[in-house]
């Protein structure tokens, strides 16, 4: 089969690899019908995170179950499924508490499972899924989704679930004022999540017209292009002299965290979901003085998918709009370039 392999900074190749097979009775093999490039994939692409040896990449995919092990009970051949961005057992205390990203048997796509066996990356033609019952989410009544629905279902594997996690962690709710720092796919999904949860005023911080337009489509009431002190002052002006009740940090850099904290009112909430890069830190003295509550981290997508899936299927939300470019899997290298150069918000890859 064909699979995307990262060899080092700026070096993405699509190569031949062995087709996955069932290894253990709890496995399933999924034929990938759509995958994508994530903003966090750009960290190794840019060399921010080292790539010590060539490895499979990609952690977001949807597809059709091709085969299942003898102990798989919740899935059948032919089911259309969403794969969260990590593999989880569904049975350990962490999974039972809904924090599936801290599973005792956690595994990542493009890595190895707890037994040391290889897991394919999501940017390929097929993936072996260990602990299939605890990982995959079946989409009932859907066998061959159209392009728009496929994109929205794919967004639930990571970016929409992550945007939702930011909003939940920031205590977004009816009547709240919200600032979203970051206009990538996660930030835009954070805008959509804030709107879905009933926020009254949503300020998207963005300097790019195409992303500003989508932010407004998703529910942003205001756009702030300024940064630093000017950005904070603009937020104050828009909110009548005060800062936001809830702030979503959706980038993961020192600068974005600083911007988010300075946009949060005393007693407010900050939800952070940006994959850390560039040394973001929390100033405890500021949090202490301003009584800011900070929460977030990796989103437990498996836990959130059922709630969000309902709204996708009934048309209440359309998070698949974050995919503004579609390319064949063979063009994965160009997909990375397009996102790295900000010529695309998020690229969907079709095997």
Secondary structure, 3 states (H helix, E strand, C coil): CEEEEEEECCEEEEEECCCCCCCCCCCEEEEEEEEECCCCHHHHHCCCCCCCCCEECCCCEEEEEEEECCCCCCCCCCCEEEECCEECCCCCHHHHCCCHHHCCCCEECCCECCCCCECCCCCECEEEECCHHHHEEECCCCCCCCHHHHHHHHHCCCHHHHHHHHHHHCCCCCCCEEEEECCCHHHHHHHHHHHHCCCCEEEEECCCHHHHHHHHHHCCCEEECCCHHHHHHHHHHHCCCCCEEEEEECCCCHHHHHHHHHCEEEEEEEEECCCCCCCCCCCHHHHHHHCCEEEECCCCHHHHHHHHHHHHHCCCCCHHHHCCEEEEHHHHHHHHHHHHCCCCCCEEEEC
